[in-house]
């Protein structure tokens, strides 16, 4: 049974890892990130809904008066 030739595996694996590293670096460098994310202040918007200012009563089916 012939032996498996593994003499080129190191070069193949090393070049593959280097290629993947370079590709990921190029992909990441194309993104634009904000300079300082902490400095961006998000303003919360107040949504006015009709039930915020008045009392609402929830009627359960069992609490309704009998007919």
mmCIF file as Biopython writes it, N, C-alpha, C and O atoms, coordinates in Angstrom:
data_model
#
loop_
_atom_site.group_PDB
_atom_site.id
_atom_site.type_symbol
_atom_site.label_atom_id
_atom_site.label_alt_id
_atom_site.label_comp_id
_atom_site.label_asym_id
_atom_site.label_entity_id
_atom_site.label_seq_id
_atom_site.pdbx_PDB_ins_code
_atom_site.Cartn_x
_atom_site.Cartn_y
_atom_site.Cartn_z
_atom_site.occupancy
_atom_site.B_iso_or_equiv
_atom_site.auth_seq_id
_atom_site.auth_asym_id
_atom_site.pdbx_PDB_model_num
ATOM 1   N N  . UNK A ? 1  ? 0.846   -1.174 0.000  1.0 0.0 1  A 1 
ATOM 2   C CA . UNK A ? 1  ? 0.000   0.000  0.000  1.0 0.0 1  A 1 
ATOM 3   C C  . UNK A ? 1  ? 0.898   1.247  0.000  1.0 0.0 1  A 1 
ATOM 4   O O  . UNK A ? 1  ? 1.830   1.349  0.798  1.0 0.0 1  A 1 
ATOM 5   N N  . UNK A ? 2  ? 0.602   2.205  -0.917 1.0 0.0 2  A 1 
ATOM 6   C CA . UNK A ? 2  ? 1.486   3.372  -1.013 1.0 0.0 2  A 1 
ATOM 7   C C  . UNK A ? 2  ? 1.291   4.328  0.167  1.0 0.0 2  A 1 
ATOM 8   O O  . UNK A ? 2  ? 0.213   4.409  0.757  1.0 0.0 2  A 1 
ATOM 9   N N  . UNK A ? 3  ? 2.341   5.027  0.480  1.0 0.0 3  A 1 
ATOM 10  C CA . UNK A ? 3  ? 2.294   6.007  1.570  1.0 0.0 3  A 1 
ATOM 11  C C  . UNK A ? 3  ? 1.705   7.327  1.057  1.0 0.0 3  A 1 
ATOM 12  O O  . UNK A ? 3  ? 1.872   7.687  -0.109 1.0 0.0 3  A 1 
ATOM 13  N N  . UNK A ? 4  ? 1.022   8.027  1.940  1.0 0.0 4  A 1 
ATOM 14  C CA . UNK A ? 4  ? 0.442   9.307  1.594  1.0 0.0 4  A 1 
ATOM 15  C C  . UNK A ? 4  ? 1.529   10.366 1.666  1.0 0.0 4  A 1 
ATOM 16  O O  . UNK A ? 4  ? 2.235   10.482 2.667  1.0 0.0 4  A 1 
ATOM 17  N N  . UNK A ? 5  ? 1.655   11.132 0.598  1.0 0.0 5  A 1 
ATOM 18  C CA . UNK A ? 5  ? 2.684   12.173 0.549  1.0 0.0 5  A 1 
ATOM 19  C C  . UNK A ? 5  ? 2.168   13.421 1.263  1.0 0.0 5  A 1 
ATOM 20  O O  . UNK A ? 5  ? 1.252   14.085 0.777  1.0 0.0 5  A 1 
ATOM 21  N N  . UNK A ? 6  ? 2.753   13.736 2.405  1.0 0.0 6  A 1 
ATOM 22  C CA . UNK A ? 6  ? 2.311   14.872 3.202  1.0 0.0 6  A 1 
ATOM 23  C C  . UNK A ? 6  ? 3.324   16.002 3.176  1.0 0.0 6  A 1 
ATOM 24  O O  . UNK A ? 6  ? 3.273   16.891 4.025  1.0 0.0 6  A 1 
ATOM 25  N N  . UNK A ? 7  ? 4.220   15.988 2.242  1.0 0.0 7  A 1 
ATOM 26  C CA . UNK A ? 7  ? 5.282   16.993 2.250  1.0 0.0 7  A 1 
ATOM 27  C C  . UNK A ? 7  ? 4.767   18.390 1.885  1.0 0.0 7  A 1 
ATOM 28  O O  . UNK A ? 7  ? 5.374   19.381 2.290  1.0 0.0 7  A 1 
ATOM 29  N N  . UNK A ? 8  ? 3.682   18.495 1.144  1.0 0.0 8  A 1 
ATOM 30  C CA . UNK A ? 8  ? 3.177   19.810 0.730  1.0 0.0 8  A 1 
ATOM 31  C C  . UNK A ? 8  ? 2.049   20.322 1.631  1.0 0.0 8  A 1 
ATOM 32  O O  . UNK A ? 8  ? 1.528   21.413 1.404  1.0 0.0 8  A 1 
ATOM 33  N N  . UNK A ? 9  ? 1.673   19.558 2.634  1.0 0.0 9  A 1 
ATOM 34  C CA . UNK A ? 9  ? 0.557   19.958 3.484  1.0 0.0 9  A 1 
ATOM 35  C C  . UNK A ? 9  ? 0.855   21.231 4.262  1.0 0.0 9  A 1 
ATOM 36  O O  . UNK A ? 9  ? -0.020  22.087 4.392  1.0 0.0 9  A 1 
ATOM 37  N N  . UNK A ? 10 ? 2.052   21.373 4.774  1.0 0.0 10 A 1 
ATOM 38  C CA . UNK A ? 10 ? 2.391   22.550 5.563  1.0 0.0 10 A 1 
ATOM 39  C C  . UNK A ? 10 ? 2.259   23.822 4.733  1.0 0.0 10 A 1 
ATOM 40  O O  . UNK A ? 10 ? 1.692   24.808 5.201  1.0 0.0 10 A 1 
ATOM 41  N N  . UNK A ? 11 ? 2.769   23.811 3.524  1.0 0.0 11 A 1 
ATOM 42  C CA . UNK A ? 11 ? 2.692   24.991 2.650  1.0 0.0 11 A 1 
ATOM 43  C C  . UNK A ? 11 ? 1.238   25.266 2.275  1.0 0.0 11 A 1 
ATOM 44  O O  . UNK A ? 11 ? 0.812   26.420 2.246  1.0 0.0 11 A 1 
ATOM 45  N N  . UNK A ? 12 ? 0.485   24.221 1.992  1.0 0.0 12 A 1 
ATOM 46  C CA . UNK A ? 12 ? -0.912  24.392 1.609  1.0 0.0 12 A 1 
ATOM 47  C C  . UNK A ? 12 ? -1.731  24.979 2.754  1.0 0.0 12 A 1 
ATOM 48  O O  . UNK A ? 12 ? -2.486  25.931 2.554  1.0 0.0 12 A 1 
ATOM 49  N N  . UNK A ? 13 ? -1.588  24.422 3.940  1.0 0.0 13 A 1 
ATOM 50  C CA . UNK A ? 13 ? -2.357  24.897 5.082  1.0 0.0 13 A 1 
ATOM 51  C C  . UNK A ? 13 ? -1.928  26.313 5.467  1.0 0.0 13 A 1 
ATOM 52  O O  . UNK A ? 13 ? -2.776  27.148 5.778  1.0 0.0 13 A 1 
ATOM 53  N N  . UNK A ? 14 ? -0.639  26.590 5.449  1.0 0.0 14 A 1 
ATOM 54  C CA . UNK A ? 14 ? -0.145  27.917 5.799  1.0 0.0 14 A 1 
ATOM 55  C C  . UNK A ? 14 ? -0.642  28.976 4.819  1.0 0.0 14 A 1 
ATOM 56  O O  . UNK A ? 14 ? -1.072  30.054 5.229  1.0 0.0 14 A 1 
ATOM 57  N N  . UNK A ? 15 ? -0.582  28.667 3.529  1.0 0.0 15 A 1 
ATOM 58  C CA . UNK A ? 15 ? -1.053  29.638 2.540  1.0 0.0 15 A 1 
ATOM 59  C C  . UNK A ? 15 ? -2.564  29.832 2.624  1.0 0.0 15 A 1 
ATOM 60  O O  . UNK A ? 15 ? -3.057  30.934 2.382  1.0 0.0 15 A 1 
ATOM 61  N N  . UNK A ? 16 ? -3.304  28.782 2.962  1.0 0.0 16 A 1 
ATOM 62  C CA . UNK A ? 16 ? -4.747  28.908 3.102  1.0 0.0 16 A 1 
ATOM 63  C C  . UNK A ? 16 ? -5.089  29.795 4.297  1.0 0.0 16 A 1 
ATOM 64  O O  . UNK A ? 16 ? -5.973  30.646 4.197  1.0 0.0 16 A 1 
ATOM 65  N N  . UNK A ? 17 ? -4.411  29.613 5.409  1.0 0.0 17 A 1 
ATOM 66  C CA . UNK A ? 17 ? -4.668  30.442 6.587  1.0 0.0 17 A 1 
ATOM 67  C C  . UNK A ? 17 ? -4.306  31.892 6.310  1.0 0.0 17 A 1 
ATOM 68  O O  . UNK A ? 17 ? -5.044  32.796 6.702  1.0 0.0 17 A 1 
ATOM 69  N N  . UNK A ? 18 ? -3.204  32.127 5.654  1.0 0.0 18 A 1 
ATOM 70  C CA . UNK A ? 18 ? -2.812  33.504 5.324  1.0 0.0 18 A 1 
ATOM 71  C C  . UNK A ? 18 ? -3.817  34.146 4.377  1.0 0.0 18 A 1 
ATOM 72  O O  . UNK A ? 18 ? -4.154  35.319 4.537  1.0 0.0 18 A 1 
ATOM 73  N N  . UNK A ? 19 ? -4.295  33.397 3.401  1.0 0.0 19 A 1 
ATOM 74  C CA . UNK A ? 19 ? -5.281  33.924 2.458  1.0 0.0 19 A 1 
ATOM 75  C C  . UNK A ? 19 ? -6.584  34.271 3.169  1.0 0.0 19 A 1 
ATOM 76  O O  . UNK A ? 19 ? -7.170  35.322 2.912  1.0 0.0 19 A 1 
ATOM 77  N N  . UNK A ? 20 ? -7.037  33.397 4.057  1.0 0.0 20 A 1 
ATOM 78  C CA . UNK A ? 20 ? -8.256  33.686 4.804  1.0 0.0 20 A 1 
ATOM 79  C C  . UNK A ? 20 ? -8.080  34.907 5.704  1.0 0.0 20 A 1 
ATOM 80  O O  . UNK A ? 20 ? -8.996  35.720 5.823  1.0 0.0 20 A 1 
ATOM 81  N N  . UNK A ? 21 ? -6.937  35.045 6.327  1.0 0.0 21 A 1 
ATOM 82  C CA . UNK A ? 21 ? -6.672  36.203 7.171  1.0 0.0 21 A 1 
ATOM 83  C C  . UNK A ? 21 ? -6.710  37.490 6.353  1.0 0.0 21 A 1 
ATOM 84  O O  . UNK A ? 21 ? -7.303  38.480 6.780  1.0 0.0 21 A 1 
ATOM 85  N N  . UNK A ? 22 ? -6.088  37.480 5.193  1.0 0.0 22 A 1 
ATOM 86  C CA . UNK A ? 22 ? -6.066  38.673 4.342  1.0 0.0 22 A 1 
ATOM 87  C C  . UNK A ? 22 ? -7.479  39.004 3.849  1.0 0.0 22 A 1 
ATOM 88  O O  . UNK A ? 22 ? -7.869  40.171 3.815  1.0 0.0 22 A 1 
ATOM 89  N N  . UNK A ? 23 ? -8.235  37.985 3.472  1.0 0.0 23 A 1 
ATOM 90  C CA . UNK A ? 23 ? -9.599  38.229 3.002  1.0 0.0 23 A 1 
ATOM 91  C C  . UNK A ? 23 ? -10.478 38.811 4.109  1.0 0.0 23 A 1 
ATOM 92  O O  . UNK A ? 23 ? -11.257 39.733 3.862  1.0 0.0 23 A 1 
ATOM 93  N N  . UNK A ? 24 ? -10.357 38.280 5.320  1.0 0.0 24 A 1 
ATOM 94  C CA . UNK A ? 24 ? -11.135 38.825 6.425  1.0 0.0 24 A 1 
ATOM 95  C C  . UNK A ? 24 ? -10.714 40.247 6.747  1.0 0.0 24 A 1 
ATOM 96  O O  . UNK A ? 24 ? -11.563 41.080 7.063  1.0 0.0 24 A 1 
ATOM 97  N N  . UNK A ? 25 ? -9.444  40.538 6.677  1.0 0.0 25 A 1 
ATOM 98  C CA . UNK A ? 25 ? -8.980  41.900 6.937  1.0 0.0 25 A 1 
ATOM 99  C C  . UNK A ? 25 ? -9.538  42.867 5.886  1.0 0.0 25 A 1 
ATOM 100 O O  . UNK A ? 25 ? -9.928  43.986 6.219  1.0 0.0 25 A 1 
ATOM 101 N N  . UNK A ? 26 ? -9.576  42.443 4.637  1.0 0.0 26 A 1 
ATOM 102 C CA . UNK A ? 26 ? -10.131 43.297 3.595  1.0 0.0 26 A 1 
ATOM 103 C C  . UNK A ? 26 ? -11.633 43.501 3.782  1.0 0.0 26 A 1 
ATOM 104 O O  . UNK A ? 26 ? -12.151 44.593 3.547  1.0 0.0 26 A 1 
ATOM 105 N N  . UNK A ? 27 ? -12.326 42.449 4.204  1.0 0.0 27 A 1 
ATOM 106 C CA . UNK A ? 27 ? -13.761 42.573 4.443  1.0 0.0 27 A 1 
ATOM 107 C C  . UNK A ? 27 ? -14.041 43.533 5.591  1.0 0.0 27 A 1 
ATOM 108 O O  . UNK A ? 27 ? -14.941 44.368 5.503  1.0 0.0 27 A 1 
ATOM 109 N N  . UNK A ? 28 ? -13.273 43.414 6.664  1.0 0.0 28 A 1 
ATOM 110 C CA . UNK A ? 28 ? -13.498 44.254 7.835  1.0 0.0 28 A 1 
ATOM 111 C C  . UNK A ? 28 ? -13.111 45.699 7.544  1.0 0.0 28 A 1 
ATOM 112 O O  . UNK A ? 28 ? -13.756 46.619 8.047  1.0 0.0 28 A 1 
ATOM 113 N N  . UNK A ? 29 ? -12.094 45.911 6.762  1.0 0.0 29 A 1 
ATOM 114 C CA . UNK A ? 29 ? -11.640 47.280 6.504  1.0 0.0 29 A 1 
ATOM 115 C C  . UNK A ? 29 ? -12.622 48.059 5.633  1.0 0.0 29 A 1 
ATOM 116 O O  . UNK A ? 29 ? -12.553 49.288 5.588  1.0 0.0 29 A 1 
ATOM 117 N N  . UNK A ? 30 ? -13.529 47.380 4.944  1.0 0.0 30 A 1 
ATOM 118 C CA . UNK A ? 30 ? -14.517 48.066 4.107  1.0 0.0 30 A 1 
ATOM 119 C C  . UNK A ? 30 ? -15.662 48.661 4.921  1.0 0.0 30 A 1 
ATOM 120 O O  . UNK A ? 30 ? -16.395 49.512 4.417  1.0 0.0 30 A 1 
ATOM 121 N N  . UNK A ? 31 ? -15.827 48.230 6.165  1.0 0.0 31 A 1 
ATOM 122 C CA . UNK A ? 31 ? -16.900 48.749 7.005  1.0 0.0 31 A 1 
ATOM 123 C C  . UNK A ? 31 ? -16.477 50.069 7.635  1.0 0.0 31 A 1 
ATOM 124 O O  . UNK A ? 31 ? -15.313 50.279 7.973  1.0 0.0 31 A 1 
ATOM 125 N N  . UNK A ? 32 ? -17.460 50.947 7.781  1.0 0.0 32 A 1 
ATOM 126 C CA . UNK A ? 32 ? -17.183 52.216 8.445  1.0 0.0 32 A 1 
ATOM 127 C C  . UNK A ? 32 ? -17.839 52.190 9.820  1.0 0.0 32 A 1 
ATOM 128 O O  . UNK A ? 32 ? -19.054 52.026 9.941  1.0 0.0 32 A 1 
ATOM 129 N N  . UNK A ? 33 ? -17.030 52.352 10.838 1.0 0.0 33 A 1 
ATOM 130 C CA . UNK A ? 33 ? -17.495 52.336 12.209 1.0 0.0 33 A 1 
ATOM 131 C C  . UNK A ? 33 ? -17.509 53.755 12.760 1.0 0.0 33 A 1 
ATOM 132 O O  . UNK A ? 33 ? -16.676 54.571 12.367 1.0 0.0 33 A 1 
ATOM 133 N N  . UNK A ? 34 ? -18.439 54.070 13.666 1.0 0.0 34 A 1 
ATOM 134 C CA . UNK A ? 34 ? -18.430 55.412 14.267 1.0 0.0 34 A 1 
ATOM 135 C C  . UNK A ? 34 ? -17.180 55.611 15.120 1.0 0.0 34 A 1 
ATOM 136 O O  . UNK A ? 34 ? -16.635 54.658 15.677 1.0 0.0 34 A 1 
ATOM 137 N N  . UNK A ? 35 ? -16.738 56.859 15.213 1.0 0.0 35 A 1 
ATOM 138 C CA . UNK A ? 35 ? -15.493 57.150 15.917 1.0 0.0 35 A 1 
ATOM 139 C C  . UNK A ? 35 ? -15.585 56.784 17.387 1.0 0.0 35 A 1 
ATOM 140 O O  . UNK A ? 35 ? -14.715 56.088 17.910 1.0 0.0 35 A 1 
ATOM 141 N N  . UNK A ? 36 ? -16.629 57.246 18.057 1.0 0.0 36 A 1 
ATOM 142 C CA . UNK A ? 36 ? -16.799 56.893 19.467 1.0 0.0 36 A 1 
ATOM 143 C C  . UNK A ? 36 ? -18.266 56.587 19.720 1.0 0.0 36 A 1 
ATOM 144 O O  . UNK A ? 36 ? -19.082 57.508 19.773 1.0 0.0 36 A 1 
ATOM 145 N N  . UNK A ? 37 ? -18.617 55.337 19.876 1.0 0.0 37 A 1 
ATOM 146 C CA . UNK A ? 37 ? -20.023 54.985 20.067 1.0 0.0 37 A 1 
ATOM 147 C C  . UNK A ? 37 ? -20.607 55.532 21.369 1.0 0.0 37 A 1 
ATOM 148 O O  . UNK A ? 37 ? -21.822 55.701 21.469 1.0 0.0 37 A 1 
ATOM 149 N N  . UNK A ? 38 ? -19.771 55.811 22.362 1.0 0.0 38 A 1 
ATOM 150 C CA . UNK A ? 38 ? -20.286 56.312 23.628 1.0 0.0 38 A 1 
ATOM 151 C C  . UNK A ? 38 ? -20.792 57.748 23.504 1.0 0.0 38 A 1 
ATOM 152 O O  . UNK A ? 38 ? -21.661 58.168 24.268 1.0 0.0 38 A 1 
ATOM 153 N N  . UNK A ? 39 ? -20.251 58.501 22.547 1.0 0.0 39 A 1 
ATOM 154 C CA . UNK A ? 39 ? -20.622 59.907 22.444 1.0 0.0 39 A 1 
ATOM 155 C C  . UNK A ? 39 ? -21.977 60.118 21.773 1.0 0.0 39 A 1 
ATOM 156 O O  . UNK A ? 39 ? -22.552 61.201 21.881 1.0 0.0 39 A 1 
ATOM 157 N N  . UNK A ? 40 ? -22.484 59.123 21.098 1.0 0.0 40 A 1 
ATOM 158 C CA . UNK A ? 40 ? -23.785 59.256 20.446 1.0 0.0 40 A 1 
ATOM 159 C C  . UNK A ? 40 ? -24.873 59.138 21.504 1.0 0.0 40 A 1 
ATOM 160 O O  . UNK A ? 40 ? -24.995 58.113 22.174 1.0 0.0 40 A 1 
ATOM 161 N N  . UNK A ? 41 ? -25.662 60.197 21.645 1.0 0.0 41 A 1 
ATOM 162 C CA . UNK A ? 41 ? -26.706 60.214 22.653 1.0 0.0 41 A 1 
ATOM 163 C C  . UNK A ? 41 ? -28.045 59.982 21.972 1.0 0.0 41 A 1 
ATOM 164 O O  . UNK A ? 41 ? -28.455 60.747 21.099 1.0 0.0 41 A 1 
ATOM 165 N N  . UNK A ? 42 ? -28.705 58.940 22.375 1.0 0.0 42 A 1 
ATOM 166 C CA . UNK A ? 42 ? -29.992 58.612 21.788 1.0 0.0 42 A 1 
ATOM 167 C C  . UNK A ? 42 ? -31.085 59.347 22.548 1.0 0.0 42 A 1 
ATOM 168 O O  . UNK A ? 42 ? -31.143 59.299 23.777 1.0 0.0 42 A 1 
ATOM 169 N N  . UNK A ? 43 ? -31.930 60.012 21.820 1.0 0.0 43 A 1 
ATOM 170 C CA . UNK A ? 43 ? -33.036 60.736 22.425 1.0 0.0 43 A 1 
ATOM 171 C C  . UNK A ? 43 ? -34.263 59.822 22.443 1.0 0.0 43 A 1 
ATOM 172 O O  . UNK A ? 43 ? -34.674 59.285 21.414 1.0 0.0 43 A 1 
ATOM 173 N N  . UNK A ? 44 ? -34.823 59.663 23.614 1.0 0.0 44 A 1 
ATOM 174 C CA . UNK A ? 44 ? -36.015 58.831 23.709 1.0 0.0 44 A 1 
ATOM 175 C C  . UNK A ? 44 ? -37.230 59.669 23.329 1.0 0.0 44 A 1 
ATOM 176 O O  . UNK A ? 44 ? -37.392 60.802 23.782 1.0 0.0 44 A 1 
ATOM 177 N N  . UNK A ? 45 ? -38.061 59.097 22.502 1.0 0.0 45 A 1 
ATOM 178 C CA . UNK A ? 45 ? -39.245 59.803 22.041 1.0 0.0 45 A 1 
ATOM 179 C C  . UNK A ? 45 ? -40.417 59.416 22.928 1.0 0.0 45 A 1 
ATOM 180 O O  . UNK A ? 45 ? -40.613 58.244 23.250 1.0 0.0 45 A 1 
ATOM 181 N N  . UNK A ? 46 ? -41.181 60.408 23.312 1.0 0.0 46 A 1 
ATOM 182 C CA . UNK A ? 46 ? -42.352 60.173 24.135 1.0 0.0 46 A 1 
ATOM 183 C C  . UNK A ? 46 ? -43.551 59.966 23.226 1.0 0.0 46 A 1 
ATOM 184 O O  . UNK A ? 46 ? -43.960 60.870 22.498 1.0 0.0 46 A 1 
ATOM 185 N N  . UNK A ? 47 ? -44.107 58.766 23.278 1.0 0.0 47 A 1 
ATOM 186 C CA . UNK A ? 47 ? -45.289 58.471 22.482 1.0 0.0 47 A 1 
ATOM 187 C C  . UNK A ? 47 ? -46.520 58.739 23.353 1.0 0.0 47 A 1 
ATOM 188 O O  . UNK A ? 47 ? -46.661 58.197 24.449 1.0 0.0 47 A 1 
ATOM 189 N N  . UNK A ? 48 ? -47.382 59.571 22.842 1.0 0.0 48 A 1 
ATOM 190 C CA . UNK A ? 48 ? -48.590 59.856 23.609 1.0 0.0 48 A 1 
ATOM 191 C C  . UNK A ? 48 ? -49.701 58.905 23.175 1.0 0.0 48 A 1 
ATOM 192 O O  . UNK A ? 48 ? -50.093 58.861 22.009 1.0 0.0 48 A 1 
ATOM 193 N N  . UNK A ? 49 ? -50.182 58.165 24.128 1.0 0.0 49 A 1 
ATOM 194 C CA . UNK A ? 49 ? -51.281 57.244 23.871 1.0 0.0 49 A 1 
ATOM 195 C C  . UNK A ? 49 ? -52.453 57.660 24.747 1.0 0.0 49 A 1 
ATOM 196 O O  . UNK A ? 49 ? -52.245 58.207 25.830 1.0 0.0 49 A 1 
ATOM 197 N N  . UNK A ? 50 ? -53.666 57.416 24.304 1.0 0.0 50 A 1 
ATOM 198 C CA . UNK A ? 50 ? -54.828 57.907 25.055 1.0 0.0 50 A 1 
ATOM 199 C C  . UNK A ? 50 ? -54.974 57.280 26.437 1.0 0.0 50 A 1 
ATOM 200 O O  . UNK A ? 50 ? -55.611 57.879 27.303 1.0 0.0 50 A 1 
ATOM 201 N N  . UNK A ? 51 ? -54.414 56.108 26.673 1.0 0.0 51 A 1 
ATOM 202 C CA . UNK A ? 51 ? -54.611 55.456 27.960 1.0 0.0 51 A 1 
ATOM 203 C C  . UNK A ? 51 ? -53.546 55.830 28.985 1.0 0.0 51 A 1 
ATOM 204 O O  . UNK A ? 51 ? -53.584 55.333 30.111 1.0 0.0 51 A 1 
ATOM 205 N N  . UNK A ? 52 ? -52.609 56.683 28.630 1.0 0.0 52 A 1 
ATOM 206 C CA . UNK A ? 52 ? -51.589 57.059 29.605 1.0 0.0 52 A 1 
ATOM 207 C C  . UNK A ? 52 ? -52.117 58.056 30.632 1.0 0.0 52 A 1 
ATOM 208 O O  . UNK A ? 52 ? -51.704 58.014 31.791 1.0 0.0 52 A 1 
ATOM 209 N N  . UNK A ? 53 ? -53.007 58.939 30.240 1.0 0.0 53 A 1 
ATOM 210 C CA . UNK A ? 53 ? -53.439 60.015 31.116 1.0 0.0 53 A 1 
ATOM 211 C C  . UNK A ? 53 ? -54.716 59.684 31.892 1.0 0.0 53 A 1 
ATOM 212 O O  . UNK A ? 53 ? -55.068 60.421 32.814 1.0 0.0 53 A 1 
ATOM 213 N N  . UNK A ? 54 ? -55.409 58.621 31.557 1.0 0.0 54 A 1 
ATOM 214 C CA . UNK A ? 54 ? -56.649 58.320 32.260 1.0 0.0 54 A 1 
ATOM 215 C C  . UNK A ? 54 ? -56.636 56.882 32.765 1.0 0.0 54 A 1 
ATOM 216 O O  . UNK A ? 54 ? -55.899 56.027 32.273 1.0 0.0 54 A 1 
ATOM 217 N N  . UNK A ? 55 ? -57.464 56.655 33.745 1.0 0.0 55 A 1 
ATOM 218 C CA . UNK A ? 55 ? -57.559 55.338 34.344 1.0 0.0 55 A 1 
ATOM 219 C C  . UNK A ? 55 ? -58.381 54.429 33.430 1.0 0.0 55 A 1 
ATOM 220 O O  . UNK A ? 55 ? -59.421 54.829 32.906 1.0 0.0 55 A 1 
ATOM 221 N N  . UNK A ? 56 ? -57.908 53.236 33.255 1.0 0.0 56 A 1 
ATOM 222 C CA . UNK A ? 56 ? -58.683 52.266 32.476 1.0 0.0 56 A 1 
ATOM 223 C C  . UNK A ? 56 ? -59.018 51.092 33.380 1.0 0.0 56 A 1 
ATOM 224 O O  . UNK A ? 56 ? -58.219 50.687 34.224 1.0 0.0 56 A 1 
ATOM 225 N N  . UNK A ? 57 ? -60.183 50.569 33.191 1.0 0.0 57 A 1 
ATOM 226 C CA . UNK A ? 57 ? -60.628 49.436 33.986 1.0 0.0 57 A 1 
ATOM 227 C C  . UNK A ? 57 ? -60.826 48.258 33.047 1.0 0.0 57 A 1 
ATOM 228 O O  . UNK A ? 57 ? -61.482 48.366 32.010 1.0 0.0 57 A 1 
ATOM 229 N N  . UNK A ? 58 ? -60.251 47.147 33.430 1.0 0.0 58 A 1 
ATOM 230 C CA . UNK A ? 58 ? -60.374 45.942 32.620 1.0 0.0 58 A 1 
ATOM 231 C C  . UNK A ? 58 ? -61.441 45.060 33.251 1.0 0.0 58 A 1 
ATOM 232 O O  . UNK A ? 58 ? -61.368 44.715 34.430 1.0 0.0 58 A 1 
ATOM 233 N N  . UNK A ? 59 ? -62.420 44.709 32.454 1.0 0.0 59 A 1 
ATOM 234 C CA . UNK A ? 59 ? -63.495 43.852 32.956 1.0 0.0 59 A 1 
ATOM 235 C C  . UNK A ? 59 ? -63.206 42.422 32.539 1.0 0.0 59 A 1 
ATOM 236 O O  . UNK A ? 59 ? -63.025 42.112 31.362 1.0 0.0 59 A 1 
ATOM 237 N N  . UNK A ? 60 ? -63.168 41.570 33.541 1.0 0.0 60 A 1 
ATOM 238 C CA . UNK A ? 60 ? -63.023 40.139 33.256 1.0 0.0 60 A 1 
ATOM 239 C C  . UNK A ? 60 ? -64.397 39.560 32.991 1.0 0.0 60 A 1 
ATOM 240 O O  . UNK A ? 60 ? -65.386 40.073 33.516 1.0 0.0 60 A 1 
ATOM 241 N N  . UNK A ? 61 ? -64.490 38.518 32.198 1.0 0.0 61 A 1 
ATOM 242 C CA . UNK A ? 61 ? -65.814 37.932 31.929 1.0 0.0 61 A 1 
ATOM 243 C C  . UNK A ? 61 ? -66.508 37.455 33.206 1.0 0.0 61 A 1 
ATOM 244 O O  . UNK A ? 61 ? -67.736 37.504 33.281 1.0 0.0 61 A 1 
ATOM 245 N N  . UNK A ? 62 ? -65.763 36.999 34.203 1.0 0.0 62 A 1 
ATOM 246 C CA . UNK A ? 62 ? -66.400 36.513 35.417 1.0 0.0 62 A 1 
ATOM 247 C C  . UNK A ? 62 ? -66.853 37.647 36.337 1.0 0.0 62 A 1 
ATOM 248 O O  . UNK A ? 62 ? -67.687 37.435 37.218 1.0 0.0 62 A 1 
ATOM 249 N N  . UNK A ? 63 ? -66.314 38.831 36.139 1.0 0.0 63 A 1 
ATOM 250 C CA . UNK A ? 63 ? -66.680 39.934 37.017 1.0 0.0 63 A 1 
ATOM 251 C C  . UNK A ? 63 ? -67.838 40.771 36.464 1.0 0.0 63 A 1 
ATOM 252 O O  . UNK A ? 63 ? -68.258 41.736 37.104 1.0 0.0 63 A 1 
ATOM 253 N N  . UNK A ? 64 ? -68.346 40.423 35.314 1.0 0.0 64 A 1 
ATOM 254 C CA . UNK A ? 64 ? -69.485 41.151 34.751 1.0 0.0 64 A 1 
ATOM 255 C C  . UNK A ? 64 ? -70.745 40.809 35.552 1.0 0.0 64 A 1 
ATOM 256 O O  . UNK A ? 64 ? -70.857 39.712 36.100 1.0 0.0 64 A 1 
ATOM 257 N N  . UNK A ? 65 ? -71.690 41.748 35.619 1.0 0.0 65 A 1 
ATOM 258 C CA . UNK A ? 65 ? -72.920 41.461 36.387 1.0 0.0 65 A 1 
ATOM 259 C C  . UNK A ? 65 ? -73.748 40.373 35.694 1.0 0.0 65 A 1 
ATOM 260 O O  . UNK A ? 65 ? -73.742 40.237 34.471 1.0 0.0 65 A 1 
ATOM 261 N N  . UNK A ? 66 ? -74.440 39.625 36.505 1.0 0.0 66 A 1 
ATOM 262 C CA . UNK A ? 66 ? -75.279 38.561 35.962 1.0 0.0 66 A 1 
ATOM 263 C C  . UNK A ? 66 ? -76.515 39.153 35.314 1.0 0.0 66 A 1 
ATOM 264 O O  . UNK A ? 66 ? -77.007 40.194 35.751 1.0 0.0 66 A 1 
ATOM 265 N N  . UNK A ? 67 ? -77.021 38.506 34.282 1.0 0.0 67 A 1 
ATOM 266 C CA . UNK A ? 67 ? -78.220 39.002 33.591 1.0 0.0 67 A 1 
ATOM 267 C C  . UNK A ? 67 ? -79.410 38.213 33.998 1.0 0.0 67 A 1 
ATOM 268 O O  . UNK A ? 67 ? -80.516 38.476 33.526 1.0 0.0 67 A 1 
#
